[in-house]
Amino acid sequence: MDKKRYAIIGFGGLGKTHFHNLMKIEKQRGDMELVAICNEDLEAITQNVQLNITAVSMENFDFSKYNLYTDYKEMLAKEKLDFVFIALPSFLHCEVAVYCMEQGADVYTEKPMAITLEQCNLMMETAQRTGKKLMVGHCLRFTDEYVFIKNAIQNNTYGKPIKAEFSRKSPIPNWSAGGWLLNEEKSGGCLVDMHVHDVDMMVWLFGAPEEVQVVTSHQMSSFESAYAIYRYPNLSVSIIADWGIQSSFPFEAKYAITFEDAYIESVNGKVTVYTNEGKFEPELPGVDPMYDEVVEFLNAVIDGKPFKTADVNSVKETMKVVFREKELGKA
Ligand SMILES: NC(=O)c1ccc[n+]([C@@H]2O[C@H](COP(=O)([O-])OP(=O)(O)OC[C@H]3O[C@@H](n4cnc5c(N)ncnc54)[C@H](O)[C@@H]3O)[C@@H](O)[C@H]2O)c1
């Protein structure tokens, strides 16, 4: 049996995180092999990396068995690839995803899908025209505390949701290669890079909102924070995003969702359910979202299974909301 051949494009924090998981999955599946890595800085490929919440070690891996490139077009000209993982700075997602699909490869790209709505549209059109699969890695869709809420809504466990608040706060993100995250032209700023996680959760859980209002702050960098409210027929939602916080502040992600029969809160993944009878902390499966999202992509591109969780059409709805907020926030 011929193994499926794939590459990772962009080998910084997220490229290395996916590499770790892919090495485990390669051993389990036995039907796929990493053949090439593309990163503009070749020396950085073997270096360990520190992310906002974890460190990724590159020790104990033999990189001599992979073909290394600095130019993705050269790589695609020389390698026959079945699929690629894109973990590049966000402004490159569209350009590289479109090129790879045109060259016959299925594409997994990191979130955010892209940094403009036009780019998202082009990616969708290219996937449709070429028949290639496209997935955007929104890891929260695979994360315990959010899956818990998704199931509660689907199973009507606590009645209907009535109110929801999400918040995500980070010290200033100065850890990206060359500082691209802080450049709005390259990352889209806090709204497109970080706030997109909570908007995606809102859209995944409740669908697209009827109305959006937002106030943004531009004190220290452009679009460093946002206070947004969303209207649904029988639900109100608010989201706070802030990545302009002093560096000793730890990363923090929260939600609080009021159902007819329970108030459910998550603080950095620790979920508490409050009811009129008392409170409890549900036991969560303890999944690895980065691992599971890659498995979903591989199940689709190698085994032909449908995307269960990471439907790109709903990601596009997320991006529409975020770009609308950017427009409103500029006013
Ligand atoms: N899912 C999540 O929770 C999550 C978390 C962090 C980052 N991300 C996303 O992952 C993507 C990558 O982020 P990161 O933190 O890994 O960034 P990073 O800066 O650590 O890594 C990007 C890598 O791409 C390389 N690169 C840049 N331009 C290139 C080019 N033209 N050709 C080849 N290589 C090039 C850089 O040298 C660097 O190694 C971003 O879109 C980011 O938003 C997602």
The ligand as an SDF file (V2000), in Angstrom:
LIG
                    3D

 44 48  0  0  0  0  0  0  0  0999 V2000
   -5.2520   26.8870   17.3500 N   0  0  0  0  0  0  0  0  0  0  0  0
   -4.6980   27.7090   18.2070 C   0  0  0  0  0  0  0  0  0  0  0  0
   -5.1020   27.7980   19.3280 O   0  0  0  0  0  0  0  0  0  0  0  0
   -3.5210   28.5370   17.7510 C   0  0  0  0  0  0  0  0  0  0  0  0
   -2.5660   28.9540   18.6830 C   0  0  0  0  0  0  0  0  0  0  0  0
   -1.4710   29.6960   18.2220 C   0  0  0  0  0  0  0  0  0  0  0  0
   -1.3780   30.0130   16.8760 C   0  0  0  0  0  0  0  0  0  0  0  0
   -2.3620   29.6190   16.0020 N   0  0  0  0  0  0  0  0  0  0  0  0
   -2.2750   30.0030   14.5790 C   0  0  0  0  0  0  0  0  0  0  0  0
   -1.2680   29.2230   13.9410 O   0  0  0  0  0  0  0  0  0  0  0  0
   -0.6230   29.9920   12.9290 C   0  0  0  0  0  0  0  0  0  0  0  0
    0.8790   29.9810   13.1990 C   0  0  0  0  0  0  0  0  0  0  0  0
    1.1090   30.5680   14.4570 O   0  0  0  0  0  0  0  0  0  0  0  0
    2.4370   30.2410   15.2980 P   0  0  0  0  0  0  0  0  0  0  0  0
    2.1630   30.6750   16.6910 O   0  0  0  0  0  0  0  0  0  0  0  0
    2.8790   28.8520   15.0450 O   0  0  0  0  0  0  0  0  0  0  0  0
    3.4440   31.2850   14.6200 O   0  0  0  0  0  0  0  0  0  0  0  0
    5.0340   31.2420   14.6300 P   0  0  0  0  0  0  0  0  0  0  0  0
    5.4840   32.6170   14.3620 O   0  0  0  0  0  0  0  0  0  0  0  0
    5.5130   30.5410   15.8560 O   0  0  0  0  0  0  0  0  0  0  0  0
    5.3780   30.2790   13.3950 O   0  0  0  0  0  0  0  0  0  0  0  0
    5.1940   30.6490   12.0520 C   0  0  0  0  0  0  0  0  0  0  0  0
    6.3260   29.9790   11.2630 C   0  0  0  0  0  0  0  0  0  0  0  0
    6.1230   30.2460    9.8720 O   0  0  0  0  0  0  0  0  0  0  0  0
    7.3920   30.5580    9.2970 C   0  0  0  0  0  0  0  0  0  0  0  0
    7.1740   31.3600    8.0870 N   0  0  0  0  0  0  0  0  0  0  0  0
    6.8040   32.6460    7.9950 C   0  0  0  0  0  0  0  0  0  0  0  0
    6.6510   33.0210    6.7130 N   0  0  0  0  0  0  0  0  0  0  0  0
    6.9210   31.9220    5.9600 C   0  0  0  0  0  0  0  0  0  0  0  0
    6.9190   31.6420    4.5800 C   0  0  0  0  0  0  0  0  0  0  0  0
    6.6130   32.5750    3.6680 N   0  0  0  0  0  0  0  0  0  0  0  0
    7.2490   30.3960    4.1710 N   0  0  0  0  0  0  0  0  0  0  0  0
    7.6010   29.4360    5.0610 C   0  0  0  0  0  0  0  0  0  0  0  0
    7.6180   29.6480    6.3890 N   0  0  0  0  0  0  0  0  0  0  0  0
    7.2830   30.8600    6.8410 C   0  0  0  0  0  0  0  0  0  0  0  0
    8.1510   31.2880   10.3950 C   0  0  0  0  0  0  0  0  0  0  0  0
    9.5600   31.2000   10.1840 O   0  0  0  0  0  0  0  0  0  0  0  0
    7.7030   30.5210   11.6360 C   0  0  0  0  0  0  0  0  0  0  0  0
    8.5590   29.4350   11.9320 O   0  0  0  0  0  0  0  0  0  0  0  0
   -1.2420   31.3900   12.9950 C   0  0  0  0  0  0  0  0  0  0  0  0
   -2.2060   31.5360   12.0060 O   0  0  0  0  0  0  0  0  0  0  0  0
   -1.8710   31.4430   14.3820 C   0  0  0  0  0  0  0  0  0  0  0  0
   -2.9880   32.3110   14.4570 O   0  0  0  0  0  0  0  0  0  0  0  0
   -3.3940   28.8680   16.4140 C   0  0  0  0  0  0  0  0  0  0  0  0
  1  2  1  0
  2  3  2  0
  2  4  1  0
  4  5  1  0
  4 44  2  0
  5  6  2  0
  6  7  1  0
  7  8  2  0
  8  9  1  0
  8 44  1  0
  9 10  1  0
  9 42  1  0
 10 11  1  0
 11 12  1  0
 11 40  1  0
 12 13  1  0
 13 14  1  0
 14 15  2  0
 14 16  1  0
 14 17  1  0
 17 18  1  0
 18 19  2  0
 18 20  1  0
 18 21  1  0
 21 22  1  0
 22 23  1  0
 23 24  1  0
 23 38  1  0
 24 25  1  0
 25 26  1  0
 25 36  1  0
 26 27  1  0
 26 35  1  0
 27 28  2  0
 28 29  1  0
 29 30  1  0
 29 35  2  0
 30 31  1  0
 30 32  2  0
 32 33  1  0
 33 34  2  0
 34 35  1  0
 36 37  1  0
 36 38  1  0
 38 39  1  0
 40 41  1  0
 40 42  1  0
 42 43  1  0
M  CHG  2   8   1  16  -1
M  END
$$$$
